Amino acid sequence: MADHNQEHQHGTMDIREHEKTFAGFVRLSIWVVVISIAILVFLALTNA
């Protein structure tokens, strides 16, 4: 259980893993959008 006798110090948590995960999510999202647009352009050009 959590120790309720200790005060939480704002800004002391190590968030490097959170930042790396978020950066990976953003990178993946950009790739998905780019690939989706490329597929739509391809379909438009081939009149599919």
C-alpha distance matrix in Angstrom:
0.0 3.8 6.5 8.9 11.7 12.6 15.0 15.1 18.4 20.3 22.0 20.1 18.4 20.6 22.0 24.8 23.6 23.3 26.9 28.2 27.0 28.5 31.7 32.0 31.5 34.2 36.5 36.2 36.9 40.0 41.3 40.9 42.8 45.5 46.0 46.2 48.8 50.8 50.9 52.0 54.7 55.9 56.1 58.1 60.5 61.2 61.6 59.2
3.8 0.0 3.8 6.0 8.9 9.2 11.3 11.4 14.8 16.7 18.6 16.9 15.5 18.1 19.8 22.8 22.0 21.6 24.9 26.7 25.7 26.9 30.1 30.8 30.4 32.8 35.2 35.3 35.8 38.7 40.3 40.1 41.8 44.5 45.3 45.5 47.9 49.9 50.3 51.3 53.9 55.2 55.6 57.4 59.8 60.7 61.1 58.9
6.5 3.8 0.0 3.8 5.5 6.3 9.3 10.5 13.8 16.4 18.6 16.6 16.1 18.9 21.1 24.1 23.9 23.7 26.7 28.6 28.1 29.2 32.2 33.2 33.0 35.2 37.6 38.0 38.5 41.3 43.0 43.0 44.6 47.1 48.1 48.4 50.7 52.8 53.3 54.3 56.8 58.2 58.7 60.4 62.7 63.8 64.2 62.1
8.9 6.0 3.8 0.0 3.8 5.5 7.6 9.4 13.0 15.5 18.3 17.0 16.9 20.2 22.1 25.5 25.5 24.8 27.6 30.0 29.4 30.0 33.1 34.4 33.9 35.9 38.6 39.0 39.2 41.9 43.9 43.8 45.1 47.8 49.0 49.1 51.2 53.4 54.0 54.8 57.3 58.9 59.3 60.8 63.2 64.4 64.7 62.7
11.7 8.9 5.5 3.8 0.0 3.8 6.6 9.6 12.6 15.8 18.6 17.0 17.7 21.0 23.4 26.6 27.1 26.6 29.2 31.6 31.4 32.1 34.9 36.4 36.2 38.0 40.6 41.3 41.6 44.1 46.2 46.3 47.6 50.1 51.5 51.7 53.7 55.9 56.7 57.5 59.8 61.5 62.1 63.5 65.8 67.1 67.5 65.7
12.6 9.2 6.3 5.5 3.8 0.0 3.8 6.5 9.1 12.5 15.0 13.3 14.2 17.5 20.0 23.2 24.0 23.6 26.0 28.4 28.6 29.2 31.8 33.5 33.5 35.2 37.7 38.6 39.0 41.3 43.4 43.8 45.0 47.4 48.9 49.3 51.1 53.3 54.2 55.1 57.3 59.0 59.7 61.1 63.3 64.7 65.3 63.5
15.0 11.3 9.3 7.6 6.6 3.8 0.0 3.8 6.3 9.4 12.5 11.5 13.0 16.6 18.8 22.2 23.3 22.5 24.6 27.4 27.6 27.8 30.4 32.4 32.3 33.5 36.2 37.4 37.5 39.7 42.0 42.4 43.3 45.8 47.5 47.8 49.4 51.7 52.8 53.5 55.5 57.4 58.2 59.4 61.6 63.2 63.7 62.1
15.1 11.4 10.5 9.4 9.6 6.5 3.8 0.0 3.8 6.2 9.1 8.5 9.6 13.4 15.3 18.8 19.9 18.9 20.9 23.8 24.0 24.0 26.6 28.7 28.6 29.8 32.5 33.7 33.8 35.9 38.3 38.7 39.6 42.0 43.7 44.0 45.6 47.9 49.1 49.8 51.8 53.7 54.5 55.7 57.9 59.5 60.0 58.5
18.4 14.8 13.8 13.0 12.6 9.1 6.3 3.8 0.0 3.8 6.3 5.9 8.3 11.9 14.0 17.3 19.1 18.2 19.5 22.6 23.3 23.2 25.4 27.8 28.0 28.8 31.4 33.0 33.2 34.9 37.4 38.2 38.9 41.1 43.0 43.6 44.9 47.1 48.5 49.3 51.0 53.0 54.1 55.1 57.2 59.0 59.6 58.3
20.3 16.7 16.4 15.5 15.8 12.5 9.4 6.2 3.8 0.0 3.8 5.8 7.7 11.2 12.3 15.7 17.6 16.2 17.2 20.5 21.2 20.6 22.8 25.4 25.4 25.9 28.6 30.4 30.3 31.9 34.6 35.3 35.8 38.0 40.1 40.5 41.7 44.1 45.6 46.1 47.8 50.0 51.0 51.9 54.0 55.9 56.4 55.2
22.0 18.6 18.6 18.3 18.6 15.0 12.5 9.1 6.3 3.8 0.0 3.8 5.8 8.4 9.4 12.5 14.9 13.7 14.2 17.5 18.6 18.1 19.8 22.6 23.0 23.4 25.8 27.8 28.0 29.4 31.9 33.0 33.6 35.5 37.7 38.3 39.5 41.6 43.3 44.0 45.5 47.6 48.9 49.8 51.7 53.6 54.4 53.2
20.1 16.9 16.6 17.0 17.0 13.3 11.5 8.5 5.9 5.8 3.8 0.0 3.8 6.5 8.9 11.8 14.1 13.8 14.7 17.5 18.8 19.0 20.7 23.1 23.9 24.7 26.9 28.7 29.3 30.8 33.1 34.3 35.2 37.0 38.9 39.8 41.2 43.1 44.7 45.7 47.2 49.1 50.4 51.6 53.3 55.1 56.1 54.8
18.4 15.5 16.1 16.9 17.7 14.2 13.0 9.6 8.3 7.7 5.8 3.8 0.0 3.8 6.1 9.3 10.8 10.6 12.2 14.7 15.6 16.2 18.2 20.2 20.9 22.2 24.3 25.8 26.6 28.3 30.4 31.4 32.6 34.5 36.2 37.1 38.7 40.5 41.9 43.1 44.8 46.4 47.7 49.0 50.8 52.5 53.4 51.9
20.6 18.1 18.9 20.2 21.0 17.5 16.6 13.4 11.9 11.2 8.4 6.5 3.8 0.0 3.8 5.9 7.8 8.6 9.8 11.8 13.3 14.3 15.8 17.7 18.9 20.2 21.9 23.5 24.7 26.3 28.1 29.4 30.8 32.4 34.0 35.2 36.8 38.4 39.9 41.3 42.9 44.3 45.8 47.2 48.9 50.4 51.6 50.2
22.0 19.8 21.1 22.1 23.4 20.0 18.8 15.3 14.0 12.3 9.4 8.9 6.1 3.8 0.0 3.8 5.5 5.1 6.2 8.7 9.9 10.6 12.3 14.3 15.3 16.5 18.3 20.0 21.0 22.6 24.5 25.8 27.1 28.7 30.4 31.5 33.1 34.8 36.2 37.6 39.2 40.7 42.1 43.5 45.2 46.8 47.9 46.5
24.8 22.8 24.1 25.5 26.6 23.2 22.2 18.8 17.3 15.7 12.5 11.8 9.3 5.9 3.8 0.0 3.8 5.4 5.1 6.2 8.6 9.9 10.5 12.4 14.2 15.4 16.5 18.4 19.9 21.2 22.7 24.4 25.9 27.2 28.7 30.3 31.8 33.1 34.7 36.3 37.7 39.1 40.8 42.2 43.6 45.2 46.6 45.2
23.6 22.0 23.9 25.5 27.1 24.0 23.3 19.9 19.1 17.6 14.9 14.1 10.8 7.8 5.5 3.8 0.0 3.8 5.4 5.1 6.1 8.6 9.8 10.6 12.3 14.3 15.3 16.5 18.3 20.0 21.2 22.5 24.4 25.9 27.0 28.5 30.4 31.7 32.9 34.7 36.3 37.5 39.0 40.7 42.2 43.5 44.8 43.2
23.3 21.6 23.7 24.8 26.6 23.6 22.5 18.9 18.2 16.2 13.7 13.8 10.6 8.6 5.1 5.4 3.8 0.0 3.8 5.5 5.1 6.1 8.6 9.9 10.5 12.3 14.2 15.3 16.4 18.4 20.1 21.0 22.6 24.4 25.8 26.9 28.7 30.3 31.6 33.0 34.7 36.2 37.4 39.0 40.7 42.2 43.2 41.7
26.9 24.9 26.7 27.6 29.2 26.0 24.6 20.9 19.5 17.2 14.2 14.7 12.2 9.8 6.2 5.1 5.4 3.8 0.0 3.8 5.5 5.1 6.1 8.6 9.8 10.5 12.2 14.2 15.2 16.5 18.5 19.9 21.1 22.6 24.4 25.7 27.1 28.7 30.3 31.7 33.1 34.7 36.2 37.6 39.1 40.8 42.0 40.7
28.2 26.7 28.6 30.0 31.6 28.4 27.4 23.8 22.6 20.5 17.5 17.5 14.7 11.8 8.7 6.2 5.1 5.5 3.8 0.0 3.8 5.5 5.1 6.2 8.6 10.0 10.5 12.3 14.2 15.4 16.6 18.4 20.1 21.2 22.6 24.3 26.0 27.1 28.7 30.4 31.8 33.0 34.7 36.3 37.6 39.1 40.6 39.2
27.0 25.7 28.1 29.4 31.4 28.6 27.6 24.0 23.3 21.2 18.6 18.8 15.6 13.3 9.9 8.6 6.1 5.1 5.5 3.8 0.0 3.8 5.5 5.1 6.2 8.7 9.9 10.5 12.3 14.3 15.5 16.5 18.5 20.1 21.1 22.5 24.5 25.8 27.0 28.7 30.4 31.6 32.9 34.7 36.3 37.6 38.8 37.2
28.5 26.9 29.2 30.0 32.1 29.2 27.8 24.0 23.2 20.6 18.1 19.0 16.2 14.3 10.6 9.9 8.6 6.1 5.1 5.5 3.8 0.0 3.8 5.4 5.0 6.2 8.6 9.8 10.4 12.4 14.3 15.3 16.5 18.4 20.0 21.0 22.6 24.4 25.7 27.0 28.7 30.3 31.6 33.0 34.7 36.3 37.3 35.9
31.7 30.1 32.2 33.1 34.9 31.8 30.4 26.6 25.4 22.8 19.8 20.7 18.2 15.8 12.3 10.5 9.8 8.6 6.1 5.1 5.5 3.8 0.0 3.8 5.4 5.1 6.1 8.6 9.8 10.7 12.5 14.3 15.5 16.7 18.5 20.0 21.3 22.7 24.5 25.9 27.2 28.7 30.4 31.8 33.2 34.9 36.2 35.1
32.0 30.8 33.2 34.4 36.4 33.5 32.4 28.7 27.8 25.4 22.6 23.1 20.2 17.7 14.3 12.4 10.6 9.9 8.6 6.2 5.1 5.4 3.8 0.0 3.8 5.5 5.0 6.1 8.5 9.9 10.7 12.3 14.3 15.4 16.5 18.3 20.1 21.1 22.5 24.4 25.9 26.9 28.6 30.3 31.7 33.0 34.5 33.0
31.5 30.4 33.0 33.9 36.2 33.5 32.3 28.6 28.0 25.4 23.0 23.9 20.9 18.9 15.3 14.2 12.3 10.5 9.8 8.6 6.2 5.0 5.4 3.8 0.0 3.8 5.5 5.1 6.1 8.6 10.0 10.5 12.3 14.3 15.4 16.4 18.4 20.0 21.1 22.5 24.4 25.7 26.9 28.6 30.3 31.7 32.8 31.2
34.2 32.8 35.2 35.9 38.0 35.2 33.5 29.8 28.8 25.9 23.4 24.7 22.2 20.2 16.5 15.4 14.3 12.3 10.5 10.0 8.7 6.2 5.1 5.5 3.8 0.0 3.8 5.5 5.0 6.2 8.7 9.9 10.6 12.3 14.3 15.3 16.6 18.4 20.0 21.2 22.7 24.4 25.8 27.1 28.7 30.4 31.5 30.4
36.5 35.2 37.6 38.6 40.6 37.7 36.2 32.5 31.4 28.6 25.8 26.9 24.3 21.9 18.3 16.5 15.3 14.2 12.2 10.5 9.9 8.6 6.1 5.0 5.5 3.8 0.0 3.8 5.5 5.2 6.4 8.8 10.1 10.7 12.4 14.3 15.6 16.7 18.5 20.2 21.3 22.7 24.5 26.0 27.2 28.8 30.3 29.3
36.2 35.3 38.0 39.0 41.3 38.6 37.4 33.7 33.0 30.4 27.8 28.7 25.8 23.5 20.0 18.4 16.5 15.3 14.2 12.3 10.5 9.8 8.6 6.1 5.1 5.5 3.8 0.0 3.8 5.4 5.1 6.2 8.7 10.0 10.6 12.2 14.3 15.3 16.5 18.4 20.0 21.0 22.5 24.4 25.8 27.0 28.4 26.9
36.9 35.8 38.5 39.2 41.6 39.0 37.5 33.8 33.2 30.3 28.0 29.3 26.6 24.7 21.0 19.9 18.3 16.4 15.2 14.2 12.3 10.4 9.8 8.5 6.1 5.0 5.5 3.8 0.0 3.8 5.4 5.1 6.3 8.7 10.0 10.5 12.4 14.3 15.4 16.6 18.4 20.0 21.2 22.6 24.4 25.9 26.9 25.6
40.0 38.7 41.3 41.9 44.1 41.3 39.7 35.9 34.9 31.9 29.4 30.8 28.3 26.3 22.6 21.2 20.0 18.4 16.5 15.4 14.3 12.4 10.7 9.9 8.6 6.2 5.2 5.4 3.8 0.0 3.8 5.5 5.2 6.2 8.6 9.9 10.7 12.3 14.3 15.4 16.6 18.3 20.0 21.1 22.6 24.5 25.7 24.9
41.3 40.3 43.0 43.9 46.2 43.4 42.0 38.3 37.4 34.6 31.9 33.1 30.4 28.1 24.5 22.7 21.2 20.1 18.5 16.6 15.5 14.3 12.5 10.7 10.0 8.7 6.4 5.1 5.4 3.8 0.0 3.8 5.5 5.1 6.1 8.4 9.9 10.5 12.2 14.2 15.3 16.4 18.3 19.9 21.0 22.5 24.1 23.0
40.9 40.1 43.0 43.8 46.3 43.8 42.4 38.7 38.2 35.3 33.0 34.3 31.4 29.4 25.8 24.4 22.5 21.0 19.9 18.4 16.5 15.3 14.3 12.3 10.5 9.9 8.8 6.2 5.1 5.5 3.8 0.0 3.8 5.5 5.2 6.0 8.6 9.9 10.5 12.2 14.2 15.3 16.4 18.3 20.0 21.1 22.3 20.8
42.8 41.8 44.6 45.1 47.6 45.0 43.3 39.6 38.9 35.8 33.6 35.2 32.6 30.8 27.1 25.9 24.4 22.6 21.1 20.1 18.5 16.5 15.5 14.3 12.3 10.6 10.1 8.7 6.3 5.2 5.5 3.8 0.0 3.8 5.5 5.1 6.2 8.6 9.9 10.6 12.3 14.2 15.4 16.5 18.3 20.1 21.0 20.0
45.5 44.5 47.1 47.8 50.1 47.4 45.8 42.0 41.1 38.0 35.5 37.0 34.5 32.4 28.7 27.2 25.9 24.4 22.6 21.2 20.1 18.4 16.7 15.4 14.3 12.3 10.7 10.0 8.7 6.2 5.1 5.5 3.8 0.0 3.8 5.5 5.2 6.2 8.7 10.0 10.6 12.3 14.3 15.4 16.5 18.4 19.9 19.3
46.0 45.3 48.1 49.0 51.5 48.9 47.5 43.7 43.0 40.1 37.7 38.9 36.2 34.0 30.4 28.7 27.0 25.8 24.4 22.6 21.1 20.0 18.5 16.5 15.4 14.3 12.4 10.6 10.0 8.6 6.1 5.2 5.5 3.8 0.0 3.8 5.5 5.0 6.2 8.6 9.9 10.4 12.3 14.2 15.3 16.5 18.2 17.1
46.2 45.5 48.4 49.1 51.7 49.3 47.8 44.0 43.6 40.5 38.3 39.8 37.1 35.2 31.5 30.3 28.5 26.9 25.7 24.3 22.5 21.0 20.0 18.3 16.4 15.3 14.3 12.2 10.5 9.9 8.4 6.0 5.1 5.5 3.8 0.0 3.8 5.4 5.1 6.2 8.7 9.9 10.6 12.3 14.3 15.5 16.4 15.1
48.8 47.9 50.7 51.2 53.7 51.1 49.4 45.6 44.9 41.7 39.5 41.2 38.7 36.8 33.1 31.8 30.4 28.7 27.1 26.0 24.5 22.6 21.3 20.1 18.4 16.6 15.6 14.3 12.4 10.7 9.9 8.6 6.2 5.2 5.5 3.8 0.0 3.8 5.4 5.1 6.1 8.5 9.8 10.5 12.2 14.3 15.2 14.8
50.8 49.9 52.8 53.4 55.9 53.3 51.7 47.9 47.1 44.1 41.6 43.1 40.5 38.4 34.8 33.1 31.7 30.3 28.7 27.1 25.8 24.4 22.7 21.1 20.0 18.4 16.7 15.3 14.3 12.3 10.5 9.9 8.6 6.2 5.0 5.4 3.8 0.0 3.8 5.5 5.1 6.1 8.6 9.9 10.6 12.3 14.1 13.8
50.9 50.3 53.3 54.0 56.7 54.2 52.8 49.1 48.5 45.6 43.3 44.7 41.9 39.9 36.2 34.7 32.9 31.6 30.3 28.7 27.0 25.7 24.5 22.5 21.1 20.0 18.5 16.5 15.4 14.3 12.2 10.5 9.9 8.7 6.2 5.1 5.4 3.8 0.0 3.8 5.5 5.0 6.1 8.6 9.9 10.6 12.1 10.9
52.0 51.3 54.3 54.8 57.5 55.1 53.5 49.8 49.3 46.1 44.0 45.7 43.1 41.3 37.6 36.3 34.7 33.0 31.7 30.4 28.7 27.0 25.9 24.4 22.5 21.2 20.2 18.4 16.6 15.4 14.2 12.2 10.6 10.0 8.6 6.2 5.1 5.5 3.8 0.0 3.8 5.4 5.1 6.1 8.6 10.0 10.4 9.8
54.7 53.9 56.8 57.3 59.8 57.3 55.5 51.8 51.0 47.8 45.5 47.2 44.8 42.9 39.2 37.7 36.3 34.7 33.1 31.8 30.4 28.7 27.2 25.9 24.4 22.7 21.3 20.0 18.4 16.6 15.3 14.2 12.3 10.6 9.9 8.7 6.1 5.1 5.5 3.8 0.0 3.8 5.4 5.1 6.1 8.6 9.8 10.5
55.9 55.2 58.2 58.9 61.5 59.0 57.4 53.7 53.0 50.0 47.6 49.1 46.4 44.3 40.7 39.1 37.5 36.2 34.7 33.0 31.6 30.3 28.7 26.9 25.7 24.4 22.7 21.0 20.0 18.3 16.4 15.3 14.2 12.3 10.4 9.9 8.5 6.1 5.0 5.4 3.8 0.0 3.8 5.4 5.2 6.2 8.5 8.6
56.1 55.6 58.7 59.3 62.1 59.7 58.2 54.5 54.1 51.0 48.9 50.4 47.7 45.8 42.1 40.8 39.0 37.4 36.2 34.7 32.9 31.6 30.4 28.6 26.9 25.8 24.5 22.5 21.2 20.0 18.3 16.4 15.4 14.3 12.3 10.6 9.8 8.6 6.1 5.1 5.4 3.8 0.0 3.8 5.5 5.2 5.9 5.3
58.1 57.4 60.4 60.8 63.5 61.1 59.4 55.7 55.1 51.9 49.8 51.6 49.0 47.2 43.5 42.2 40.7 39.0 37.6 36.3 34.7 33.0 31.8 30.3 28.6 27.1 26.0 24.4 22.6 21.1 19.9 18.3 16.5 15.4 14.2 12.3 10.5 9.9 8.6 6.1 5.1 5.4 3.8 0.0 3.8 5.5 5.2 6.7
60.5 59.8 62.7 63.2 65.8 63.3 61.6 57.9 57.2 54.0 51.7 53.3 50.8 48.9 45.2 43.6 42.2 40.7 39.1 37.6 36.3 34.7 33.2 31.7 30.3 28.7 27.2 25.8 24.4 22.6 21.0 20.0 18.3 16.5 15.3 14.3 12.2 10.6 9.9 8.6 6.1 5.2 5.5 3.8 0.0 3.8 5.6 8.0
61.2 60.7 63.8 64.4 67.1 64.7 63.2 59.5 59.0 55.9 53.6 55.1 52.5 50.4 46.8 45.2 43.5 42.2 40.8 39.1 37.6 36.3 34.9 33.0 31.7 30.4 28.8 27.0 25.9 24.5 22.5 21.1 20.1 18.4 16.5 15.5 14.3 12.3 10.6 10.0 8.6 6.2 5.2 5.5 3.8 0.0 3.8 5.4
61.6 61.1 64.2 64.7 67.5 65.3 63.7 60.0 59.6 56.4 54.4 56.1 53.4 51.6 47.9 46.6 44.8 43.2 42.0 40.6 38.8 37.3 36.2 34.5 32.8 31.5 30.3 28.4 26.9 25.7 24.1 22.3 21.0 19.9 18.2 16.4 15.2 14.1 12.1 10.4 9.8 8.5 5.9 5.2 5.6 3.8 0.0 3.8
59.2 58.9 62.1 62.7 65.7 63.5 62.1 58.5 58.3 55.2 53.2 54.8 51.9 50.2 46.5 45.2 43.2 41.7 40.7 39.2 37.2 35.9 35.1 33.0 31.2 30.4 29.3 26.9 25.6 24.9 23.0 20.8 20.0 19.3 17.1 15.1 14.8 13.8 10.9 9.8 10.5 8.6 5.3 6.7 8.0 5.4 3.8 0.0
